[in-house]
Amino acid sequence: MPILLGGVLYFWWGQYMLLGGHIAGRNLLPGAVVTVVGLVDLRWFMPTPRG
């Protein structure tokens, strides 16, 4: 769970910095959450290499 929170904070901060603070941080939170959920889904659906 802390890793997911860290991911959300990372992507929220990244959006905020790249947009130069022109958009309120509260409005960027849904995008950060969706990004982390999408990455978790990719990790779950992608096969792991066996070797």
C-alpha positions in Angstrom: 0.0 0.0 0.0 2.8 2.5 0.7 4.2 1.9 -2.8 0.9 2.8 -4.3 0.7 6.0 -2.3 4.2 6.8 -3.3 3.3 6.2 -7.0 0.4 8.5 -6.7 2.5 11.2 -5.1 5.2 10.8 -7.7 2.8 11.1 -10.7 0.9 14.0 -9.0 4.1 15.9 -8.4 5.4 15.2 -11.9 2.2 16.6 -13.5 2.4 19.6 -11.2 6.0 20.3 -12.0 5.6 19.8 -15.8 2.6 22.1 -15.9 4.4 24.7 -13.9 1.8 25.0 -11.2 -0.7 26.5 -13.6 -3.3 23.9 -12.7 -4.3 23.4 -9.1 -2.8 20.2 -7.5 -6.2 19.0 -6.4 -7.3 18.8 -10.1 -4.3 16.7 -10.9 -4.9 14.0 -8.4 -7.4 11.9 -10.5 -4.8 11.7 -13.3 -2.2 10.4 -10.9 -4.5 7.8 -9.4 -5.6 6.6 -12.9 -1.9 6.4 -13.9 -1.0 4.2 -10.9 -4.1 2.0 -11.4 -3.1 1.5 -15.1 0.4 0.6 -14.2 -0.8 -1.9 -11.6 -3.2 -3.4 -14.2 -0.4 -3.8 -16.7 1.8 -5.5 -14.1 -1.0 -7.9 -13.3 -1.8 -8.7 -17.0 1.7 -8.9 -18.4 3.3 -12.4 -18.2 6.4 -12.7 -16.2 9.5 -14.1 -17.9 10.3 -17.6 -16.8 13.8 -18.8 -17.2 
